Amino acid sequence: MSRPHPLPRLLSLLCVAAAPGVAAAQDGTTTITPASVEACGLITVDAQRLACYDTAIKRVAPSTAQADAAASIAKEQKELDASNAKARRQGGSMYANDDYDAALANAGKGSLLDSRWELAANSKLGVFQMRAYKPVYLLPAFWTSKKNEMPSSPNPDNTVTVAQDLQSVETKFQLSFKTKFVENLFGDNGDIWGGYTQSSRWQTYNSEASRPFRETNYEPEVMMVFRTNYTLGDWHGRLAGLSLNHQSNGRGDPLSRSWNRVIGMIGFDRDNWALVVRPWYRIPEGHDDDNPDIENYMGRGDATLTYSHDGHEFSLMGRHSLRGGDESHGALQASWGFPIDRNLRGHIEIFHGYGESLIDYNHKATYIGLGISLLEWY
C-alpha cells in the first residue's frame, strides 16, 4: 500500500506556523489567522483556505437581514422580467414585442397615439423595429348585401363586360406593419416611417370557380410624423404628419385599379380615446387613368375615432367626397375588437357605402365580417 505524500501536510503546517493564531469555527472547521494573504495559498484544504482568505481581508459575512433583502430584490426582478416577457409575447409572433414596445413608448401616460408613434422625446425606440400600424385580422365570414359582378369605370378599358361568378360570402384578411427609417430628423422631433398594408377578399367557399382571390389591395407609403403639443377643449393635439401613399390591386385591364395620394394627418387623444383626421390630394394621372373619378367615391379625406378600454376596442371611420350633388358619396365603417385569449381578439366589422375595396370603388353595398384579430389600432 502506498503512503500519502508528506509534502501537502508539511506545507499546511508551515502556513499554520506562520500564522499568529488558530481558532475553531462554530461549524467545526479550523479558522487560521494568517500573517499575510499569500500564506493562505499554501493551505490544501478548500474550506480552511477560504476561511483563511476571509480572515486575511477582514471580510464580514452578511447578516440574515441583508441576505433576506437581497433575496427579496432578486425575486422582484424575476417577477418583473416575467411580466415583461409576457407583455412581449402578446400580439403573435410577427408582432411579439409590440405591446411591450407600446408600453415603453407611452411616455404620454395614457396617450394612445404616443404608444403607437413614439411621439414624446423620451418615447423613441430607435429605427428599423417592426411596429403595428393598421389592424391585423382574419374574417372567415365576410358577407355583402350586393355583389359587384361587373366592375365598371368611366374608362372603357376598365369596364368588365362579362359577369363574374361570385358568392355573397367570402373571406377577408388584412396584414399591416410599419417601421421607422429616420428618428429625430429635426432635433428631438420629426420621424420618417415606412408602412405597408395588404388586404384580400378570397372567395373561399366558391368551389365551382376554384375559390379565386376576388380582390387584393396593396398599399405602401412613406410618412413624416411630428410631435405636437396643444389642446382643443379636452383633446390633446399629439401628432401631425404628411405621407406619400400608393394603393393598387396589381391586376391587368379591365380589373386594374390604382391611385396615388399625398395625405395629411392630424391626431388628437384624450383618456382612452383617439381621433385621427386625414385629408388627402390625389396626384393626377394621364388619359389612361384606370379610375378617373375615384376621389368622388372613395373620398378626399377620412376621420377615424377609436375608444380602447380593458382589452376592448371600438372604432368608427367615416369618409366623404366633400362634394355635393351627383358627386356626393362616402362610407362608414364600424369595428369592435374584443378579448378571447392572450394572443387573440374577436373582430366584428360593418361597412356601408362606396369603396370597400379598390375594385368596388364606385359600388355601394353593405358588408358584415366576423373573425379574429391579432392587433387592433392601439
N, C-alpha and C positions, 0 to 999 in steps of 0.2 A: 504494500500500500504506500502511495506517495504521500509525503508530508507537505502541509501548506508552506508556501514560500514565506520566509520571515520578513521580507522587505516591507510590504504594506503595513504590517503590525509595527515595525520599527519606526516607519515614518509617522504613524499616528502617535506613537509615544513621544517622538521628538517634538511634534506640534503641541502636545499636551505639556511637555516640559517647558516649551517656550511661552506658554500661556500663563497669565498671572493667576488664574483660578479656574476651578472646575466645580459645577453645581449640577444637581439633579433636577430636571424639569418635572412638572406635575404629571406628565404622561409617561414618566419612567425613562426618558431618553436623557443622555448626558449633555448638558449645556456647557460649552467651553468658552471662557473669556480669553480671546486671543491677544497677543501682544501687537499684532498687525493683521490687516486683511489678507496679506499674502500667506500668512501662516495657515489660514483656513483651507487653502488649496491643497494642502498635503493630507487632509483627512479623507479616508477612503469610504467611510460610512455616509451615505447620502443625507440622512436625517440630521446627523451630527454636523456635517459640513454646512448645510443650510442654516442650522441654528447658529453655527459659528459666524457665518456672514451676517445674519441678522443682528447678532450681538456686536460685531465689529462696527457696523454702520449705525448702531443705536436705533434700529427700526422698531417702531411701536406698532403692535398689532391693532387692527381696527376694532373698535368696541362693537358690542352687539347692536347698539342703536345705529351706528354707522353702516354696518352690514345690512340691517333691515332697510335703511333708507336707500342704499344702492340697489337692493333687490326690487324695491318698490318702483324706482325710476326705470329700471330695466323692463319691468312688467308693463308700465305705462307706455314706454316706447314701442314695445312689441305689439300692444293693442292698437296704438296709433298707426304703425306700419300695416297691420292687418286691415284697419279701416281704410287706409289709403289704397291698399291693394284691391279691396272690394270695390271702391269707387272707380278705380281704373279699369275694372273688368266690365262695368256696366256699359251697355251700348253695343255689345257684339264685338267680334274680333277686329273688324275693319276699323271701328271707332273705339277701340278698347280703352283709350286714355281720355276720351273727350269729356266725360262727366267730371273726371278728376281735374283735367286742364281747365274746364269751365269754372270750377270752384277756385282754382288758383288765380284765374284771370279776373274773377269777380271782385276787384278792389272797390267797386261801387257799392258794396254791401247791399245786395239785393237787386242790382241792375241786371236785367235780362240781356240788354244789348251789350253791356261790358263783358258778360260771361261768354258771349259768342264772338265778339270782335276785338277783345283785348284793348279797350279804349284808354283806360287810365294809364298814367305814366309808369306805375309800378305793377301793371297787369300784363306786361308784354311777356310772351313765352318764346320769343325767337322765331326764326324763319324756317320754312320747309318742314312744318309739322302738320300732319293731317288733322283737319278740324271739320266739324259738321257744318253744313250750310243749310240746305232746304231739307224738308222731311224725307226720310228713307223708309219706304213701306212696300208691302205686297198685299194686293187686294184680289184674292181669288174670285170674288164675286163683284163684278162691276157692270151694272145694268144701265141701259139707256132707254129713254122713252121713245126715241125716234132714231132709227139707223140712217147713216149717211151713205147710201149705196151708190150714189152718183155724184161724187165731189165735183164742184164747179169753181170757175174763176172767170173774171172778165177777159182774161187771156184765153182765147180758144184752144191754144196748145196745152192748156192745163185744165181742160174740162173732160171728164170721163163720159163716154157715150154709151157704154155697155154696163148695165147694173152689176154690182158686185154681190156675191152670195155671202151675206153677213148674218150673224146671230146677235140678238139683243144683249146677251150676257157674255162677257169675256173676262180676261184677267188683266189687271193693270199693276205695274210696279214702277218704282222710281228710285234711282240712286243719285246721291248728291254729296259733294265734298268741296272744300276749299283749302288753300294753303297760302301762307304769307311769303311773298318773294322779297320784299324790302320792308324793313322796320325803321320807324323814326326818320323818315326822309327829310323832315324839317325840324331839327332839334329833337324834342321828345314827342313829336306828333307827325302824322302822315304815314300810313302803311299802304303798300301795294299788295293786293291779294289776287290770286287766280282761282276761279271757281269753275266747276263743271257739274251739270245736271243732265240726266238722261231719264226719260220716261217712255214706257212702252205699253201699248194696248195689244193684247195677244188673244186671238180667237181660239182659246184653249179647248172649248167644247164643240168646235165646228169641225167634226171629223170628216164630213163629206168634202170639205175644202182643204183638207190636210193641215188643219189648225195653223193658219198663217199668222204672222205678226201683221196686224192691220196698220199700225202706225207707231213709229218710234221718233221721238224728238230729241235732238242733240243740242245742248246749249252751253258752249264755253264762253267765258267772259273774264275780263281783267278789270279790277276795281281799285280806285284810290279812295281810301277811307280816312276821315279826320275825326278826332275827338272834339266835341263842342261842349259848352257849359253855359246854359241859360235855362230859364223857366218860362212856361206859358201856363199860368194858373198852377195846378198841382202837377203838371207834366214837366219832366226834365228833358231838355234838348241835349241828347248824348252824342249824336252821330250825324255826319254829313259826308256824302260820297258822290263819286261820279264813276260810271263804268262804261266800257265798250262791250256790247253784247251781240253775239251771233246765235241765231236759232234756225235750225233747218231739220228736214226729215230725211235727207240723204237719198232721195228717190229720183228717178227719172220722170220725164213727162209721160202722161199728163198728171201724175200724182206729186210732182215736185212742189214743195212749199218752203219758203225761207224769207227771213228779213234780218237786217242789221240795225241796231239801235244804239244811241247814246242815252244812258239812263242816269238821272239824278236820284239821290237817295237821302232822305231826312228821317232820322229816328228819334223817337221820344219814348220814355218809360216812366212808370210810377208803380211802386209796390210790386205786385205780380203781373202788371200789365206792360205791354209793349205795342207801339204803333209805328209802322214804317210806311212812309209815303214815297212813291216813286213816279215822277213824271218822266216821259221819255220823248225823244225825237227820232223818227225813222229816217235812216240815211237813204236818200232816193236811189233807185236803180234805173236801168235803161228801159228801152222799149220791150225787152224780153222778160220783164218782171213777171214772176210766177203768180203773184197775188197783189196787184197794184192797189187794191182798196183794203188791205188787211188792217190798217190802223182805224178804219171806220167800224170794224167789228171787234178786234182784239184790243182796241182802245189806244189812248195816248197817255195812259197813266193808271196806276192802281194804288190801293191802300190796303194794308193787312194789319188787323187788330188781333192781338194774342193775349190770352189770360192763362197763366200757369200756376197751379196750386196742388200740392200734395200728390204729385205724380200724374195729375190730370192736366190736359192742355186743350183749350178751345181756341179756335182761330176763325176769323171771318175775313175773306178777301173780296173786295169789290173793284171793278174796273169799268171804264166807260170811254166812248169815243170822243167825248167833250164836244159833240156836235149835235145839232137839232135836226128835226125833220126826218127824212129818209136815211140820214147818216147817223142817227141816234141809236147806238147799240151798246150792249155791255154784258156783264156777267157777275154773278155772285157765287162764292164757294164757301161752305162751312165745313169744318172738320173737328173731330174730337178724338184725342188720343187718351187712352185710359190704361192703368197698370194691369198687367196679367201676371208676369213673372219678372225675375231680376233683369233679364235682357230683353223682354218683350212687352209691348203695349198693344192693346187693341186699337184699331183705327177705323173710324167711320168718316166718309166723305160724301158731301152732297154738292152738286154743281148744277147751276141753271143759267142758261144764256148761250152766248156765242163763243166759239173758240176753245172748247175743252182741250183740243189739240190743234196742231197746225193744219192738218188736212180738213178739220172741221171749223176752220176759222170763220166762215160765213154760214155755218149750220147751227141752228138753235135747237137745243134739246135739254132735257133733264137727265142727270147721271147720279146714281147712288152706288157707292162702293163700300165693301166691308172686308176687313182683313186685319193684318198685324203690321206694326211698325217697330223699327229699331231705334229711330230718332224722330223727334218732332222738331219744331222750330227752336225750342230752348230746353 
